[in-house]
């Protein structure tokens, strides 16, 4: 008769993550210290994405929908986005008004 291995708490079959490094926690102090950089990075991402969609010929509404959707997706994984929806709309409008 073949013996089977025990399922540990960290095994994927038991619902845990297979590697400790996959379960991360960023300290609050680090998030606060990098808040300005994170906001600037989000703004730059929206500018670049909207400009690219404009150059590809997509309408402004589509670019806005894509940028807002990307922010919602990212906030599901990393917490709330520092960029508001109104700021995103302003950045997309500026990219299309050039």
Secondary structure as GFF3:
##gff-version 3
##sequence-region A 1 98
A	DSSP	three_ten_helix	12	14	.	.	.	ID=ss1
A	DSSP	three_ten_helix	20	22	.	.	.	ID=ss2
A	DSSP	alpha_helix	28	33	.	.	.	ID=ss3
A	DSSP	alpha_helix	35	55	.	.	.	ID=ss4
A	DSSP	alpha_helix	60	78	.	.	.	ID=ss5
A	DSSP	alpha_helix	85	96	.	.	.	ID=ss6
###
